[in-house]
Amino acid sequence: MLLRPALLAAVVLVLASAACSSDDDVSRAASPSTATGNDDSSPGTATTAPAEGAAVPPTPGPPPLEWTSCGSGAACATLTVPLDYAQPDGETLDLAVIRRPATEPDRRIGALVVNPGGPGASGVDFAASFGDPELRERFDLVSWDPRGVGRSDPNDCDAAATAFRALDPEPDDTAEQAALDGAADRVAVDCTADAGELAAHLDSWSTARDLEQLRRALGEPSLNYLGFSYGTLLGQRYLELFPGSARAVVLDGVVDPTLDLPTLLRDQAGAIEGVLAEMLGEDAEAFDDLARQVESAPLPGGTAGPLDPASLAVAAISASYDPSRSAELLGGLEDASEGDGLALRDLAQRYWGLGDYPAYVGTLCADFAHPVGAEAWRDFAGGLADEAPRVGAATANEILPCAFWDGAEPTGPGPTGSGSDGTGPPVLVVGNTGDAATPYAYAVAVAERLPGGVLVTYEGAGHTSYGRSGCVRAAVLDYLTDLAVPAGGTTCG
């Protein structure tokens, strides 16, 4: 899925001004087709459950949050939520929450809940380092570790995940394919066994309900929300379920919830392949030579492990998230030509370290229709490898455990996060024309679908936009603080 959080872009803010323009006739990318095969009930494809995002009993109010100091002026608490919202009086789950109070309490607007994406990224860690001073003046900054992540009942199946990630994501023969399938199956078995009942409740509908419980526990009359990457899917789910409870919602690096998993991965692999080709330029042949070399002779990569086919492909994907990493990628290639794979292995490790892999896979398996079984997934991955030769196989097979996952039937596509009853607020949708992880067309489609959707376009590169453009930042700040909606067709350079 490759929707890892753009932590750097969201924390290291671009404070310099950038050009903005408004043009109601601005060129808009075509919306991706929603005819993605989600109704295919043929063998080998997971069928989607009915769109029943709101079909659960009323949920009692959460217990009060008991805050304790957790360093650097922050306070932490535990939010207790139902494990299964269909049984609100049944088993519960404890979620870790953090709050950093507004620095100017006399001007405080309320709480702003932020989510960095993933799925599988720690919101507690993200909020602890999020540093926009103007937002910090007006809002309590709040986040949480979603179910199964970080301090919120994480899965203990890392050994299986590590073994799976070490294998070549583009098998060369039947023996390598069997090893990859077996390791993916082991991830699915170990992770669902360790998660127990939670394995069936990692979906984004449940997490969106957790977000509403967090709002209630905070005592906020309405939600202010800033979601990045996969956090935009949570925002859309929330708007579908609780449109009247939202004051302001910002979606940056947008996921289109109407698509199935193969379509999302295909779009992303093609976009990453294009970005990678631009980054490599005349060094493309050197990269391809290195890819062939590490098939048989991995390079030393430091204590994290060797530079092998898997880590080289992930290093390339990692570089595509931020244009500033182009120099790292090319420098790593030069080092590799001298037998040193450390820099490229480090690029891969930074990608792998952005979130908890078991929650990442388990959530995607639950949220999106996908191929089921080794043969069906092999056909899909093989086709994607043909379309995107450098990263297609790695993009597809990173999620291969979904082919064997037994935690829950997929719940997507379901409702589209439209707030269709008309009670939702204007929603600020930010799309980056050079975003490979969440292609710009997704932002266009979601903004058009949301009754209150307002699109702001950043003509740039990298995953998400808020931390890359002063113009985007200004639009977000004006909207969150004053509910000032930018003009239609606003473009930031």
N, C-alpha and C positions, 0 to 999 in steps of 0.2 A: 504493500500500500504506500509506503514511503511518504507518510504524512508526519514525519518527525517534526517536533517543535522547532521553530526558528528562534532559539533562545538569544543568540547574539543580536539579531535584528530587533528583538523586542526589548532588550535591556540597554544596549548601547545606542542611545537615541541620536538621530540626526537633528540637531537644534538649529542649523543654519536654514535660512529661508530658501524655498525653491519655487519655481514658477508654477502658477495654477491658471487654468483657463476654463471657461464655461462655454459649452457649445451644445445646444440641444440637438444638433445634427451630427454630433461626433460619431465617427465610424465605430460601430459596435460589432464585436465578433459574433458569429452565428452561434446560437445555443446548440449544445450537443444534443444529439437525438436521444429521446427517452425510450425509444423502441430497442431496448437492450437485451431482450430475451428473458426478462424477469418472469414471464409467465410460462417459460419452458419447463414443463414437468416431466420431461423425458429422463430416462435413467442417466445417472452421472451428473445431474445438475440439482443443486439444493433448491427446492422451491421455497418461496417466501411465505411467511405466515400472513394471515389477514392483517390489513392495516388497522390495528386496534390500539393505537397509542394511548387513548384515553380510557380504555375499557377496564378499569380497575376500581375497587371500592374507594370511598373517601379515605384519605390518610390522616390519622390523628396528628396533631401538632407535635413537633419534636421536643424532647426535654431541653431545658435551658442550657446554654453553653456556659461552661465554667472555665474562665480564662486564667492562664498562668503565664508568667513571663518566660519567654524562650529566647532572649538575647536580642541585642541591637534595637531595642525599643519595641519589639514585636511581642504579641501575645498568642498563645496557642490553646486550642481546645479540642474536644472530641465531640463530633456530631453523630448521634445514634439514629440510624435509619432502618426501615424494613429491608431485610434481605430480598424478599419477594413482595413487590407492591400489590400483587393479587391477594396476598395474605398479610395485610398491614399489622395484624396483631400477632404474627408469628415470629420467627427468628429475626434477630437484628444484626446489624453490621456497624462497626465503629469506624468513622472516617476522620482523618487528621485534618484540622483546620488551622489557618494562620490569619492574623489580622495585624496590620500596621496602621495605627491611627493617623488621621489627617493631621498634617503639620500646622495647619491654621484652623483650629477647631471652631473659631467664630465664623468662618466662611464655609464650614463643612456642608456639603450637599447630602451625603449619605455614604453608603458602602459601595465600592466598585469591585465586583467579583471578576477575577481574571482566570483564564485557562490557557495553558501554553500549547495544548494539542497532544500529539502522539498518534493514537492513544497509548497510554503507558507512561506519560511524563508526570513528574511530581509538581503539582501546583504549589505546594508548600515551599519547595526549593526555589521555584520561579518567583513567587511573590517576595521571598526574602531578599532577592537581588534586583527586583524591578525598580528602575530608578528615575522615572519621569517626574521632575520636581513639581511641575504645575498640577499634574493629576494628584500627586501626593499632598498638595496643599488642600485640595477641595474634597477629597474622598478618603475614607478608610479603605486601604487596599486589602482585599480578602481573597484567599484561594484555599483550595483543599486538594488532598491526594484522592483522586477518584477510586472507586472500589477496585481492589486488587492491585493497587499501585502504591509504591513507597511505604508509607506508614499505615496504610489502610488495608490490612489483611493481604499482603503481597503473597504471590505464589512462590513456592520453594521447589522449582524444577529447573534451576539454572544449569545443572550438570547436563541434562538432556539437551537444553537449548545451545549450550556451548559446543557440545559434540556435533550437533546438527549444523551450526554455523561454520564449522571447520571444513565441511565437505564442499567439493566443487559444485557450484549451483548449476553448471552446465555439463552434465555427465557425458562422457565420451563413449561409453559402452554400457552393456546391460548390467555389468557388475557394479559400476559406479552409480547407475540409476537405482539399482536395488538397494545399495547402501544409503543413498539419499532418501529414498522412500521409507526405508526402515527407521532411519534417524528421525524423520518427520513424524512418523507414526508414534515413535517413542516420546517425542515432545507432547503430542496430543494426549497420549495415555497418561504420562507422568503429571502433566499440568492439570488435566481435568481431575485426576485422582487427588492431587494435593489440594485443589481448590474446593473439592466437594460440592456442596449445593451452590456455592458462589459461581461455579463454572457456567451454570445456566442463567446467570443474571449479571453478566458483564456488558450487556447491550447498552447502547446510548440512550434508549428510552428510560431505562432504570437510572442512569446517571443524570439525565435531565430532571427526573423526579427528585433525586438527591439534591440537585441545585435548588429546586423549589423549597425543599426542607431546610436547606441552608439559609435561604432568604427569610423564611419564617423564624428560624432560630435566631437570626441576627436582629429581628424586630424591624426589618425594613418594610415600609409600605409597598415598595415596588423594586424591581431588580434593575440595577445598572450592571451591564455585562460587556466584557471585552474578551473575545475569543479568537485565538490564532489557530490556523491550520485545522486539525481535527476538532479543536474547540469550536469551530464554526458549525460543525454538525450538531454539537450539543446545543448551541444557541438556536439552531433551527428547530430541533426537537422541543426545546423549551417553549418557543413561540407557538408551536403547534398545540402543546398541552396547556400552556398558561399564558396566552397572549395578553390577557387583561392584567397580568401581574408584572409586566415589564414596563419600565420607564424609558430605558435607552439600551440598545443592543448594537454592538459593533462586531462585524464579521470580517476578518482579515486573513486572506489565504484560504479561499472558500472551497469547501467540499460540496458537490452536488449530490444530495441524498437520493435522487431518483435513479441513479445508475447502479449497475451490478459491479461486482468486484473485477471480473475480467475487463470490463470497459474502463474502469478507473485505472487499472494497472497498465492497460494498453496505451491510454492517453498519456500517462506519466512516463512510461518507458520511452515513447516516441519523443516527448518533450525533453527528457533528460539526454537522450541520444543527441538531439540537436544542440543543446547547450554544451555538451561535452565536445562535440566536433568543433564548435567555435573556440572553446578553451584550448584544445589541443593544437589547432591550426596545423602548422607544418610538422609538429611533433606527433601527429596521429600515427604515423608508421612506427615510431618508437614505442608508443603505447601498445600497439597491436603486437609488435615483436616481443615486448615484455609479457603480454598476456600469454603468448605461446610458450615463452621460456618458463614461467612459473608453473605451467601445467606439469612439467617433469622435474623442475629444479627450483623450488621456492627459495626466496632470498631471506637472509636473517632480518628480523623485524623487531628486535628487542625483546623485552620480557613479556610483551603481550602475545608473542607468537610470530611465526614466519609470514612473509608476504607471499600468499598463495593465491590461487584463482578467486576464491571467495573474497578475501580482503582487498584484492586489487579492484574487483568490480565495485565493492562497497566504497572504496576510496574515491572512485570516479563519481559515484552517486553523491557521496558526501560533498565533493567539490562543487557539484552543480547547484547546491543550495545557496551559495554565496559567491558572487563574482570575485570577491577578494581572495578566494581560495584558489583561483587560477594559478597564481604564482607558486602556491604550495604544491599544487599538482605537478606543474612543470619542473619545479625544483626537485620534487620527489622522483620524477622520471630520470632526471639527471643523476641523482644519487643512485638510483637503481641500476643505471648503466655502469656504475662502478661497483656493483655488488651489494649496495646498502638499501634495504627495503624499509628502514625505520620510519621515514617521513610519510610514506604512503600507508604503511600500517597504522600510523597515528591518525591519519585522516579517517581510516575505516573505524578505528576505535572510538573516535569522537561521535560518529554516527551511531554505532552500537550502544554507546553509553548514554544516549539521550532519553531513554525510557526503559521501563520494565518489559522485556520481550514477551513473557507469558500473557500479561494483560493486553499488550499490543495485538498479539495474534488472536487471543480469545475474544476481544471486542470486535475485531474485523470479521471473524468467523460468524459472530452473532448478528452483525449489522447488515451484511451484504450477501446476496445470493452468489454462490460460487460453485465451481466444479467439485464433485464429490468422488473420491476414490482415486487410486494411483493412475489408472489409465486415462480418465477424463482430465486430470490435472496435467499429465504428461503431454497430452495433445495441445492443451492451452499453452503451456510453457514453451513447447517446441515452436508453435506458431509465433509467439512473442519473441523468441530468440531469433527467428528469421527476420522479423520486422525491425528489431533493434539489436544488432549483433553484439554490441559492446556491453549493454546492460539489461537486455530483455530477459535473459534467463535468470539473472540475479533478482530482477524486479519481481518476476512471477514466483520463483521458488523460495524467496524469503518468507512467503505466506503458505508454503506447501503444507504445513501441519493442518491447515483448514480442510484439506482433502480428507483428513482422518478424524477431525474434531467431533466429539460426541457430547459437547456441553449443552448446545441448544440449537434449534432450527433458526436460520436467519430471519430477522424481523424486518429487513429492508425490502423494497424501498419504502413502503408505507407512505404516510402523509409527508408532505414536502416542507413542513415547517412554515406553512403559509399564514398561520393565524387567520384562517379563512372566515372567521366570524366577524372580522372587521374591528375587533377591539384592540388589536396590537398597535404598538407605536411605530413611527417611522424607524426603519432599520438601515444603518449605514453599512454598505457592502463595499469592501475595498478589494480591487483586483489589480494584479501586477502582470503587465503584458509579457514579462520575461520569467514568470514563475513556472518552473518545470514540475514541481511537486503537486501544485494545485493550479492547473492551467487556467488562464484568464477567462476562457469561455465558460468555466464553471461560475465565476463571479457574475458574469453577464446573465447567465440563465437564472441564477438564484435571485438577483436583483429584480429581474423581470417578473419572476413568479411571486415574490413577496408583495402583498398589496401596498405596503409602506416602504418597499425597497428603494434605496437611493444609491446609485453606483458612483464610486469615486475610482478613477483609473490612474494607476501609477505607471508611467511609461519608463520602466526600468528593468532590472534583473534581480534574481534572487528570490528566495521563498519568503513570503509576506512583505508588507510595505511600510508598516508604521515606523519602524526604526530606520528606514532608509531614506525617507523623504520628509523634509520640514513642512512641505505643503500638505501631505497626507496627515501628518501629526497635527497641524493646525485645524484641519477639518474635523479630526477626531475629537480634539480638545473642545472646540466650539460646540460640537454636538453633545458631548457628554456633560459639559458644564452648563450650557445655556439652551440645549435642545434645538440649536440652530442647524437646520438641515441645509447642506450645500445645494447649489443649483444643479439641476439635471445636466449630465454631461460634463461634470467637473473632471478635468484632467491635470495631473501633476507630472512634471518632468523631473 
